[in-house]
Amino acid sequence: MSSNRALRKEQRRVSIYTQLHPLRSSGSSDASEDDSSDDRHLVGDIDVEEAAQPTDLDESWPYTFRAGDRVWVRIAEDDWRSGEIFGNKTKSGPTREKEGTFYPVVLTTNRVRKWFAPLNGDIKPDSTHIRRLLDDAGLLNQA
């Protein structure tokens, strides 16, 4: 019985993620602006942010960005920098998993522009969760 419960919980987690992910990119009014301030989104008793967020910095993540979004990008091994999505133009290309979307990022420190793909695991949104992962890895103070 507990394996059925675990399966239902996982299916629910995936369903919630896929339902909310389009809301993030479409700007639907169903998503509360206040939720983004502390990165907690509760649906029933599930914290969607905890369920949907990557658990490791190297993990790929099918996230959709918009122009102006603040991000963290890996520019070298263990070297993450802050940046911003620059413009609405994206590129499609092969990633380490499959065909994916590349986003233009301008780095905060030196204004260099490069393309990054979430499915390569080298771009993450600037959120409390991602900052915690960077801090846990000892990389936040370098950025």
VOVOKE-244757 format. One record per residue: residue in three letters; residue number from 1; z, x, y of N, C-alpha, C in turn. Coordinates in steps of 0.001 Angstrom, whole numbers, plus 500000, padded with zeros to 6 digits. Layout:
N
pt residuo:ala num:NUM n.Z:Z n.X:X n.Y:Y ca.Z:Z ca.X:X ca.Y:Y c.Z:Z c.X:X c.Y:Y;
...
***
This chain:
143
pt residuo:met num:1 n.Z:500000 n.X:500822 n.Y:498804 ca.Z:500000 ca.X:500000 ca.Y:500000 c.Z:500000 c.X:500863 c.Y:501255;
pt residuo:ser num:2 n.Z:500741 n.X:501981 n.Y:501252 ca.Z:500817 ca.X:502826 ca.Y:502439 c.Z:499479 c.X:503507 c.Y:502732;
pt residuo:ser num:3 n.Z:498668 n.X:503779 n.Y:501689 ca.Z:497354 ca.X:504377 ca.Y:501951 c.Z:496434 c.X:503376 c.Y:502647;
pt residuo:asn num:4 n.Z:496549 n.X:502093 n.Y:502315 ca.Z:495780 ca.X:501070 ca.Y:503027 c.Z:496216 c.X:500989 c.Y:504483;
pt residuo:arg num:5 n.Z:497509 n.X:501084 n.Y:504711 ca.Z:498034 ca.X:501039 ca.Y:506079 c.Z:497520 c.X:502242 c.Y:506881;
pt residuo:ala num:6 n.Z:497527 n.X:503416 n.Y:506267 ca.Z:497034 ca.X:504619 ca.Y:506944 c.Z:495540 c.X:504494 c.Y:507243;
pt residuo:leu num:7 n.Z:494782 n.X:503945 n.Y:506307 ca.Z:493350 ca.X:503754 ca.Y:506517 c.Z:493098 c.X:502777 c.Y:507656;
pt residuo:arg num:8 n.Z:493836 n.X:501669 n.Y:507672 ca.Z:493676 ca.X:500693 ca.Y:508758 c.Z:494043 c.X:501310 c.Y:510108;
pt residuo:lys num:9 n.Z:495085 n.X:502116 n.Y:510118 ca.Z:495507 ca.X:502767 ca.Y:511366 c.Z:494413 c.X:503714 c.Y:511864;
pt residuo:glu num:10 n.Z:493819 n.X:504486 n.Y:510964 ca.Z:492743 ca.X:505404 ca.Y:511355 c.Z:491518 c.X:504632 c.Y:511831;
pt residuo:gln num:11 n.Z:491158 n.X:503558 n.Y:511129 ca.Z:490026 ca.X:502740 ca.Y:511559 c.Z:490291 c.X:502137 c.Y:512935;
pt residuo:arg num:12 n.Z:491518 n.X:501723 n.Y:513163 ca.Z:491886 ca.X:501155 ca.Y:514461 c.Z:491791 c.X:502219 c.Y:515557;
pt residuo:arg num:13 n.Z:492245 n.X:503436 n.Y:515264 ca.Z:492182 ca.X:504533 ca.Y:516220 c.Z:490734 c.X:504830 c.Y:516599;
pt residuo:val num:14 n.Z:489863 n.X:504913 n.Y:515605 ca.Z:488450 ca.X:505174 ca.Y:515863 c.Z:487829 c.X:504023 c.Y:516641;
pt residuo:ser num:15 n.Z:488164 n.X:502800 n.Y:516273 ca.Z:487634 ca.X:501633 ca.Y:516968 c.Z:488063 c.X:501624 c.Y:518429;
pt residuo:ile num:16 n.Z:489323 n.X:501928 n.Y:518675 ca.Z:489823 ca.X:501954 ca.Y:520053 c.Z:489109 c.X:503038 c.Y:520839;
pt residuo:tyr num:17 n.Z:488938 n.X:504209 n.Y:520243 ca.Z:488262 ca.X:505306 ca.Y:520939 c.Z:486830 c.X:504918 c.Y:521296;
pt residuo:thr num:18 n.Z:486105 n.X:504345 n.Y:520342 ca.Z:484714 ca.X:503985 ca.Y:520615 c.Z:484610 c.X:502842 c.Y:521611;
pt residuo:gln num:19 n.Z:485607 n.X:501971 n.Y:521649 ca.Z:485599 ca.X:500899 ca.Y:522642 c.Z:485885 c.X:501437 c.Y:524033;
pt residuo:leu num:20 n.Z:486801 n.X:502386 n.Y:524146 ca.Z:487194 ca.X:502904 ca.Y:525454 c.Z:486251 c.X:503968 c.Y:525975;
pt residuo:his num:21 n.Z:485619 n.X:504706 n.Y:525096 ca.Z:484742 ca.X:505789 ca.Y:525542 c.Z:483628 c.X:505283 c.Y:526455;
pt residuo:pro num:22 n.Z:482919 n.X:504187 n.Y:526127 ca.Z:481916 ca.X:503681 ca.Y:527063 c.Z:482526 c.X:503227 c.Y:528382;
pt residuo:leu num:23 n.Z:483757 n.X:502710 n.Y:528368 ca.Z:484404 ca.X:502302 ca.Y:529611 c.Z:484568 c.X:503489 c.Y:530536;
pt residuo:arg num:24 n.Z:484845 n.X:504644 n.Y:529982 ca.Z:485037 ca.X:505861 ca.Y:530766 c.Z:483754 c.X:506219 c.Y:531501;
pt residuo:ser num:25 n.Z:482615 n.X:506085 n.Y:530853 ca.Z:481367 ca.X:506492 ca.Y:531483 c.Z:480739 c.X:505387 c.Y:532317;
pt residuo:ser num:26 n.Z:481080 n.X:504146 n.Y:532068 ca.Z:480456 ca.X:503055 ca.Y:532807 c.Z:481245 c.X:502642 c.Y:534032;
pt residuo:gly num:27 n.Z:482490 n.X:503075 n.Y:534122 ca.Z:483322 ca.X:502718 ca.Y:535266 c.Z:483720 c.X:501258 c.Y:535280;
pt residuo:ser num:28 n.Z:483854 n.X:500654 n.Y:534126 ca.Z:484226 ca.X:499247 ca.Y:534027 c.Z:485575 c.X:499001 c.Y:534676;
pt residuo:ser num:29 n.Z:485732 n.X:497838 n.Y:535260 ca.Z:486994 ca.X:497508 ca.Y:535917 c.Z:488093 c.X:497197 c.Y:534911;
pt residuo:asp num:30 n.Z:487767 n.X:497135 n.Y:533612 ca.Z:488793 ca.X:496890 ca.Y:532607 c.Z:489744 c.X:498069 c.Y:532467;
pt residuo:ala num:31 n.Z:489291 n.X:499261 n.Y:532822 ca.Z:490132 ca.X:500445 ca.Y:532711 c.Z:490959 c.X:500576 c.Y:533975;
pt residuo:ser num:32 n.Z:492247 n.X:500680 n.Y:533815 ca.Z:493151 ca.X:500754 ca.Y:534963 c.Z:493097 c.X:502121 c.Y:535611;
pt residuo:glu num:33 n.Z:492990 n.X:502165 n.Y:536927 ca.Z:492997 ca.X:503424 ca.Y:537658 c.Z:494345 c.X:504118 c.Y:537524;
pt residuo:asp num:34 n.Z:495422 n.X:503333 n.Y:537441 ca.Z:496747 ca.X:503922 ca.Y:537343 c.Z:496929 c.X:504686 c.Y:536042;
pt residuo:asp num:35 n.Z:496255 n.X:504267 n.Y:534973 ca.Z:496388 ca.X:504939 ca.Y:533686 c.Z:495949 c.X:506385 c.Y:533762;
pt residuo:ser num:36 n.Z:494915 n.X:506693 n.Y:534563 ca.Z:494383 ca.X:508043 ca.Y:534588 c.Z:495333 c.X:509022 c.Y:535258;
pt residuo:ser num:37 n.Z:496252 n.X:508547 n.Y:536072 ca.Z:497138 ca.X:509454 ca.Y:536789 c.Z:498094 c.X:510190 c.Y:535861;
pt residuo:asp num:38 n.Z:498507 n.X:509566 n.Y:534767 ca.Z:499395 ca.X:510268 ca.Y:533851 c.Z:498772 c.X:510430 c.Y:532471;
pt residuo:asp num:39 n.Z:497482 n.X:510165 n.Y:532341 ca.Z:496734 ca.X:510367 ca.Y:531100 c.Z:497288 c.X:509587 c.Y:529922;
pt residuo:arg num:40 n.Z:497926 n.X:508434 n.Y:530144 ca.Z:498439 ca.X:507630 ca.Y:529047 c.Z:497750 c.X:506282 c.Y:529070;
pt residuo:his num:41 n.Z:497145 n.X:505947 n.Y:527949 ca.Z:496453 ca.X:504674 ca.Y:527809 c.Z:496976 c.X:504016 c.Y:526548;
pt residuo:leu num:42 n.Z:497788 n.X:502988 n.Y:526699 ca.Z:498353 ca.X:502308 ca.Y:525549 c.Z:497553 c.X:501059 c.Y:525228;
pt residuo:val num:43 n.Z:497175 n.X:500938 n.Y:523971 ca.Z:496535 ca.X:499736 ca.Y:523463 c.Z:497403 c.X:499303 c.Y:522297;
pt residuo:gly num:44 n.Z:498134 n.X:498223 n.Y:522507 ca.Z:499127 ca.X:497845 ca.Y:521505 c.Z:500185 c.X:498926 c.Y:521461;
pt residuo:asp num:45 n.Z:500451 n.X:499463 n.Y:520275 ca.Z:501442 ca.X:500527 ca.Y:520141 c.Z:500803 c.X:501899 c.Y:519979;
pt residuo:ile num:46 n.Z:499487 n.X:501996 n.Y:520219 ca.Z:498790 ca.X:503266 ca.Y:520040 c.Z:498536 c.X:503907 c.Y:521395;
pt residuo:asp num:47 n.Z:498910 n.X:505161 n.Y:521540 ca.Z:498597 ca.X:505942 ca.Y:522725 c.Z:497194 c.X:506495 c.Y:522510;
pt residuo:val num:48 n.Z:496210 n.X:505889 n.Y:523156 ca.Z:494809 ca.X:506245 ca.Y:522939 c.Z:494551 c.X:507688 c.Y:523338;
pt residuo:glu num:49 n.Z:495180 n.X:508145 n.Y:524402 ca.Z:494974 ca.X:509526 ca.Y:524823 c.Z:495388 c.X:510492 c.Y:523720;
pt residuo:glu num:50 n.Z:496531 n.X:510262 n.Y:523097 ca.Z:496972 ca.X:511147 ca.Y:522030 c.Z:496055 c.X:511037 c.Y:520814;
pt residuo:ala num:51 n.Z:495586 n.X:509837 n.Y:520509 ca.Z:494737 ca.X:509640 ca.Y:519337 c.Z:493350 c.X:510220 c.Y:519541;
pt residuo:ala num:52 n.Z:492819 n.X:510143 n.Y:520757 ca.Z:491437 ca.X:510524 ca.Y:520996 c.Z:491268 c.X:511953 c.Y:521487;
pt residuo:gln num:53 n.Z:492303 n.X:512586 n.Y:521973 ca.Z:492205 ca.X:513930 ca.Y:522541 c.Z:492068 c.X:514981 c.Y:521444;
pt residuo:pro num:54 n.Z:491390 n.X:516089 n.Y:521754 ca.Z:491326 ca.X:517185 ca.Y:520785 c.Z:492703 c.X:517829 c.Y:520625;
pt residuo:thr num:55 n.Z:492960 n.X:518371 n.Y:519455 ca.Z:494241 ca.X:519027 ca.Y:519205 c.Z:494142 c.X:520533 c.Y:519369;
pt residuo:asp num:56 n.Z:492922 n.X:521041 n.Y:519569 ca.Z:492684 ca.X:522472 ca.Y:519699 c.Z:491615 c.X:522692 c.Y:520762;
pt residuo:leu num:57 n.Z:491719 n.X:523775 n.Y:521517 ca.Z:490743 ca.X:524043 ca.Y:522578 c.Z:489336 c.X:524276 c.Y:522038;
pt residuo:asp num:58 n.Z:489216 n.X:524811 n.Y:520824 ca.Z:487897 ca.X:525087 ca.Y:520246 c.Z:487221 c.X:523846 c.Y:519678;
pt residuo:glu num:59 n.Z:487970 n.X:522772 n.Y:519544 ca.Z:487457 ca.X:521550 ca.Y:518929 c.Z:486368 c.X:520907 c.Y:519789;
pt residuo:ser num:60 n.Z:485269 n.X:520532 n.Y:519145 ca.Z:484237 ca.X:519784 ca.Y:519868 c.Z:484769 c.X:518382 c.Y:520137;
pt residuo:trp num:61 n.Z:484206 n.X:517748 n.Y:521161 ca.Z:484720 ca.X:516447 ca.Y:521561 c.Z:483605 c.X:515670 c.Y:522237;
pt residuo:pro num:62 n.Z:483191 n.X:514539 n.Y:521690 ca.Z:482073 ca.X:513771 ca.Y:522265 c.Z:482493 c.X:513020 c.Y:523526;
pt residuo:tyr num:63 n.Z:482736 n.X:513750 n.Y:524586 ca.Z:483220 ca.X:513189 ca.Y:525843 c.Z:482047 c.X:513034 c.Y:526808;
pt residuo:thr num:64 n.Z:482073 n.X:512004 n.Y:527630 ca.Z:481025 ca.X:511770 ca.Y:528626 c.Z:481584 c.X:512058 c.Y:530013;
pt residuo:phe num:65 n.Z:480911 n.X:512938 n.Y:530736 ca.Z:481340 ca.X:513307 ca.Y:532084 c.Z:480460 c.X:512637 c.Y:533128;
pt residuo:arg num:66 n.Z:480985 n.X:512578 n.Y:534363 ca.Z:480241 ca.X:512069 ca.Y:535516 c.Z:480261 c.X:513124 c.Y:536610;
pt residuo:ala num:67 n.Z:479317 n.X:513022 n.Y:537530 ca.Z:479271 ca.X:513936 ca.Y:538672 c.Z:480608 c.X:513907 c.Y:539401;
pt residuo:gly num:68 n.Z:481111 n.X:515082 n.Y:539738 ca.Z:482367 ca.X:515188 ca.Y:540462 c.Z:483596 c.X:515304 c.Y:539586;
pt residuo:asp num:69 n.Z:483468 n.X:515071 n.Y:538274 ca.Z:484623 ca.X:515204 ca.Y:537377 c.Z:485113 c.X:516649 c.Y:537373;
pt residuo:arg num:70 n.Z:486426 n.X:516825 n.Y:537431 ca.Z:487040 ca.X:518149 ca.Y:537309 c.Z:487103 c.X:518486 c.Y:535823;
pt residuo:val num:71 n.Z:486774 n.X:519740 n.Y:535486 ca.Z:486695 ca.X:520152 ca.Y:534088 c.Z:487282 c.X:521549 c.Y:533902;
pt residuo:trp num:72 n.Z:487504 n.X:521884 n.Y:532641 ca.Z:487825 ca.X:523243 ca.Y:532216 c.Z:486691 c.X:523688 c.Y:531305;
pt residuo:val num:73 n.Z:486175 n.X:524900 n.Y:531527 ca.Z:485081 ca.X:525418 ca.Y:530709 c.Z:485444 c.X:526802 c.Y:530177;
pt residuo:arg num:74 n.Z:484979 n.X:527075 n.Y:528963 ca.Z:485186 ca.X:528399 ca.Y:528367 c.Z:483977 c.X:529248 c.Y:528723;
pt residuo:ile num:75 n.Z:484219 n.X:530329 n.Y:529452 ca.Z:483110 ca.X:531207 ca.Y:529824 c.Z:483062 c.X:532446 c.Y:528941;
pt residuo:ala num:76 n.Z:484125 n.X:532711 n.Y:528207 ca.Z:484187 ca.X:533802 ca.Y:527236 c.Z:485353 c.X:533493 c.Y:526295;
pt residuo:glu num:77 n.Z:485470 n.X:534248 n.Y:525234 ca.Z:486572 ca.X:534050 ca.Y:524293 c.Z:487899 c.X:534100 c.Y:525040;
pt residuo:asp num:78 n.Z:488714 n.X:533080 n.Y:524900 ca.Z:490025 ca.X:532988 ca.Y:525553 c.Z:489958 c.X:533126 c.Y:527070;
pt residuo:asp num:79 n.Z:488874 n.X:532695 n.Y:527680 ca.Z:488743 ca.X:532726 ca.Y:529141 c.Z:488228 c.X:531370 c.Y:529613;
pt residuo:trp num:80 n.Z:489156 n.X:530512 n.Y:530020 ca.Z:488836 ca.X:529173 ca.Y:530494 c.Z:488965 c.X:529138 c.Y:532006;
pt residuo:arg num:81 n.Z:488000 n.X:528507 n.Y:532670 ca.Z:488005 ca.X:528409 ca.Y:534127 c.Z:487853 c.X:526957 c.Y:534554;
pt residuo:ser num:82 n.Z:488374 n.X:526657 n.Y:535724 ca.Z:488216 ca.X:525307 ca.Y:536257 c.Z:486862 c.X:525186 c.Y:536943;
pt residuo:gly num:83 n.Z:486347 n.X:523974 n.Y:536938 ca.Z:485062 ca.X:523712 ca.Y:537569 c.Z:484899 c.X:522238 c.Y:537845;
pt residuo:glu num:84 n.Z:483689 n.X:521894 n.Y:538227 ca.Z:483369 ca.X:520508 ca.Y:538568 c.Z:481957 c.X:520197 c.Y:538094;
pt residuo:ile num:85 n.Z:481780 n.X:518993 n.Y:537544 ca.Z:480443 ca.X:518547 ca.Y:537152 c.Z:479617 c.X:518421 c.Y:538424;
pt residuo:phe num:86 n.Z:478473 n.X:519085 n.Y:538425 ca.Z:477635 ca.X:519178 ca.Y:539614 c.Z:476390 c.X:518308 c.Y:539434;
pt residuo:gly num:87 n.Z:476324 n.X:517191 n.Y:540099 ca.Z:475152 ca.X:516320 ca.Y:540031 c.Z:475137 c.X:515433 c.Y:538801;
pt residuo:asn num:88 n.Z:474136 n.X:514574 n.Y:538758 ca.Z:474007 ca.X:513609 ca.Y:537663 c.Z:473027 c.X:514046 c.Y:536588;
pt residuo:lys num:89 n.Z:472324 n.X:515131 n.Y:536791 ca.Z:471325 ca.X:515590 ca.Y:535826 c.Z:472019 c.X:516209 c.Y:534610;
pt residuo:thr num:90 n.Z:471557 n.X:515836 n.Y:533427 ca.Z:472049 ca.X:516429 ca.Y:532187 c.Z:470854 c.X:516949 c.Y:531402;
pt residuo:lys num:91 n.Z:471138 n.X:517765 n.Y:530396 ca.Z:470110 ca.X:518270 ca.Y:529489 c.Z:470520 c.X:517927 c.Y:528066;
pt residuo:ser num:92 n.Z:469539 n.X:517737 n.Y:527217 ca.Z:469797 ca.X:517563 ca.Y:525791 c.Z:469372 c.X:518831 c.Y:525081;
pt residuo:gly num:93 n.Z:470108 n.X:519170 n.Y:524035 ca.Z:469763 ca.X:520357 ca.Y:523273 c.Z:470651 c.X:520491 c.Y:522059;
pt residuo:pro num:94 n.Z:470326 n.X:521470 n.Y:521212 ca.Z:471127 ca.X:521667 ca.Y:520005 c.Z:472511 c.X:522219 c.Y:520350;
pt residuo:thr num:95 n.Z:473516 n.X:521677 n.Y:519675 ca.Z:474887 ca.X:522174 ca.Y:519797 c.Z:475310 c.X:522672 c.Y:518424;
pt residuo:arg num:96 n.Z:476545 n.X:523088 n.Y:518292 ca.Z:476984 ca.X:523585 ca.Y:516984 c.Z:477099 c.X:522478 c.Y:515949;
pt residuo:glu num:97 n.Z:477056 n.X:521211 n.Y:516367 ca.Z:477148 ca.X:520095 ca.Y:515430 c.Z:475827 c.X:519364 c.Y:515238;
pt residuo:lys num:98 n.Z:475177 n.X:519018 n.Y:516345 ca.Z:473948 ca.X:518238 ca.Y:516320 c.Z:473353 c.X:518275 c.Y:517717;
pt residuo:glu num:99 n.Z:472346 n.X:517472 n.Y:517963 ca.Z:471795 ca.X:517353 ca.Y:519314 c.Z:472884 c.X:516804 c.Y:520231;
pt residuo:gly num:100 n.Z:473014 n.X:517391 n.Y:521415 ca.Z:474075 ca.X:516959 ca.Y:522313 c.Z:473671 c.X:517047 c.Y:523767;
pt residuo:thr num:101 n.Z:474570 n.X:516626 n.Y:524623 ca.Z:474344 ca.X:516607 ca.Y:526065 c.Z:475011 c.X:517810 c.Y:526711;
pt residuo:phe num:102 n.Z:474270 n.X:518475 n.Y:527592 ca.Z:474790 ca.X:519592 ca.Y:528375 c.Z:474963 c.X:519123 c.Y:529814;
pt residuo:tyr num:103 n.Z:476082 n.X:519521 n.Y:530419 ca.Z:476408 ca.X:519120 ca.Y:531786 c.Z:476417 c.X:520342 c.Y:532700;
pt residuo:pro num:104 n.Z:475902 n.X:520182 n.Y:533930 ca.Z:475944 ca.X:521298 ca.Y:534881 c.Z:477337 c.X:521399 c.Y:535499;
pt residuo:val num:105 n.Z:477884 n.X:522602 n.Y:535494 ca.Z:479224 ca.X:522829 ca.Y:536041 c.Z:479149 c.X:523946 c.Y:537071;
pt residuo:val num:106 n.Z:479783 n.X:523729 n.Y:538202 ca.Z:479961 ca.X:524791 ca.Y:539186 c.Z:481416 c.X:525242 c.Y:539068;
pt residuo:leu num:107 n.Z:481599 n.X:526552 n.Y:538843 ca.Z:482942 ca.X:527096 ca.Y:538678 c.Z:483665 c.X:527137 c.Y:540014;
pt residuo:thr num:108 n.Z:484937 n.X:526832 n.Y:539985 ca.Z:485733 ca.X:526759 ca.Y:541207 c.Z:485887 c.X:528126 c.Y:541874;
pt residuo:thr num:109 n.Z:486094 n.X:529170 n.Y:541077 ca.Z:486424 ca.X:530480 ca.Y:541641 c.Z:485250 c.X:531182 c.Y:542314;
pt residuo:asn num:110 n.Z:484085 n.X:531190 n.Y:541686 ca.Z:482976 ca.X:531971 ca.Y:542243 c.Z:481712 c.X:531156 c.Y:542507;
pt residuo:arg num:111 n.Z:481796 n.X:529845 n.Y:542341 ca.Z:480693 ca.X:528915 ca.Y:542615 c.Z:479457 c.X:529148 c.Y:541730;
pt residuo:val num:112 n.Z:479602 n.X:529877 n.Y:540635 ca.Z:478506 ca.X:530071 ca.Y:539682 c.Z:478258 c.X:528758 c.Y:538961;
pt residuo:arg num:113 n.Z:476982 n.X:528453 n.Y:538708 ca.Z:476614 ca.X:527228 ca.Y:537986 c.Z:476116 c.X:527579 c.Y:536592;
pt residuo:lys num:114 n.Z:476629 n.X:526839 n.Y:535601 ca.Z:476205 ca.X:527008 ca.Y:534209 c.Z:476215 c.X:525646 c.Y:533533;
pt residuo:trp num:115 n.Z:475570 n.X:525576 n.Y:532353 ca.Z:475508 ca.X:524349 ca.Y:531556 c.Z:476456 c.X:524468 c.Y:530374;
pt residuo:phe num:116 n.Z:477189 n.X:523381 n.Y:530097 ca.Z:478154 ca.X:523353 ca.Y:529002 c.Z:478029 c.X:522039 c.Y:528235;
pt residuo:ala num:117 n.Z:478305 n.X:522108 n.Y:526911 ca.Z:478198 ca.X:520922 ca.Y:526054 c.Z:479536 c.X:520625 c.Y:525375;
pt residuo:pro num:118 n.Z:480019 n.X:519392 n.Y:525487 ca.Z:481274 ca.X:519026 ca.Y:524817 c.Z:481232 c.X:519243 c.Y:523300;
pt residuo:leu num:119 n.Z:480064 n.X:519071 n.Y:522685 ca.Z:479970 ca.X:519249 ca.Y:521234 c.Z:480008 c.X:520718 c.Y:520825;
pt residuo:asn num:120 n.Z:479938 n.X:521629 n.Y:521800 ca.Z:480154 ca.X:523049 ca.Y:521515 c.Z:481622 c.X:523427 c.Y:521681;
pt residuo:gly num:121 n.Z:482418 n.X:522493 n.Y:522195 ca.Z:483837 ca.X:522752 ca.Y:522385 c.Z:484146 c.X:523623 c.Y:523586;
pt residuo:asp num:122 n.Z:483165 n.X:523820 n.Y:524473 ca.Z:483387 ca.X:524736 ca.Y:525596 c.Z:483565 c.X:524048 c.Y:526942;
pt residuo:ile num:123 n.Z:483732 n.X:522731 n.Y:526950 ca.Z:484018 ca.X:521997 ca.Y:528178 c.Z:484975 c.X:520855 c.Y:527852;
pt residuo:lys num:124 n.Z:486003 n.X:520738 n.Y:528673 ca.Z:487006 ca.X:519685 ca.Y:528493 c.Z:487333 c.X:519094 c.Y:529862;
pt residuo:pro num:125 n.Z:487719 n.X:517820 n.Y:529917 ca.Z:488122 ca.X:517233 ca.Y:531201 c.Z:489437 c.X:517853 c.Y:531678;
pt residuo:asp num:126 n.Z:489617 n.X:517897 n.Y:532972 ca.Z:490873 ca.X:518387 ca.Y:533540 c.Z:491899 c.X:517266 c.Y:533430;
pt residuo:ser num:127 n.Z:492717 n.X:517335 n.Y:532396 ca.Z:493729 ca.X:516304 ca.Y:532147 c.Z:495048 c.X:516980 c.Y:531797;
pt residuo:thr num:128 n.Z:496103 n.X:516214 n.Y:531816 ca.Z:497416 ca.X:516734 ca.Y:531447 c.Z:497394 c.X:517292 c.Y:530032;
pt residuo:his num:129 n.Z:496728 n.X:516600 n.Y:529124 ca.Z:496668 ca.X:517038 ca.Y:527726 c.Z:495954 c.X:518386 c.Y:527602;
pt residuo:ile num:130 n.Z:494813 n.X:518533 n.Y:528248 ca.Z:494053 ca.X:519786 ca.Y:528163 c.Z:494827 c.X:520916 c.Y:528834;
pt residuo:arg num:131 n.Z:495454 n.X:520641 n.Y:529948 ca.Z:496276 ca.X:521677 ca.Y:530597 c.Z:497421 c.X:522116 c.Y:529685;
pt residuo:arg num:132 n.Z:497983 n.X:521169 n.Y:528941 ca.Z:499047 ca.X:521507 ca.Y:527989 c.Z:498504 c.X:522431 c.Y:526896;
pt residuo:leu num:133 n.Z:497306 n.X:522138 n.Y:526386 ca.Z:496699 ca.X:523014 ca.Y:525374 c.Z:496449 c.X:524410 c.Y:525939;
pt residuo:leu num:134 n.Z:495940 n.X:524483 n.Y:527168 ca.Z:495702 ca.X:525780 ca.Y:527813 c.Z:497016 c.X:526535 c.Y:528007;
pt residuo:asp num:135 n.Z:498039 n.X:525833 n.Y:528446 ca.Z:499346 ca.X:526452 ca.Y:528669 c.Z:499947 c.X:526938 c.Y:527351;
pt residuo:asp num:136 n.Z:499857 n.X:526115 n.Y:526304 ca.Z:500385 ca.X:526499 ca.Y:524991 c.Z:499693 c.X:527747 c.Y:524455;
pt residuo:ala num:137 n.Z:498415 n.X:527923 n.Y:524791 ca.Z:497654 ca.X:529093 ca.Y:524343 c.Z:497847 c.X:530286 c.Y:525282;
pt residuo:gly num:138 n.Z:498626 n.X:530100 n.Y:526352 ca.Z:498852 ca.X:531178 ca.Y:527312 c.Z:497660 c.X:531446 c.Y:528207;
pt residuo:leu num:139 n.Z:496800 n.X:530441 n.Y:528405 ca.Z:495564 ca.X:530635 ca.Y:529163 c.Z:495565 c.X:529956 c.Y:530521;
pt residuo:leu num:140 n.Z:496535 n.X:529121 n.Y:530793 ca.Z:496513 ca.X:528353 ca.Y:532039 c.Z:496719 c.X:529235 c.Y:533263;
pt residuo:asn num:141 n.Z:497579 n.X:530208 n.Y:533196 ca.Z:497844 ca.X:531064 ca.Y:534350 c.Z:496686 c.X:531995 c.Y:534673;
pt residuo:gln num:142 n.Z:495800 n.X:532234 n.Y:533701 ca.Z:494644 ca.X:533099 ca.Y:533930 c.Z:493553 c.X:532379 c.Y:534694;
pt residuo:ala num:143 n.Z:493504 n.X:531052 n.Y:534566 ca.Z:492373 ca.X:530285 ca.Y:535092 c.Z:492351 c.X:530215 c.Y:536600;
***
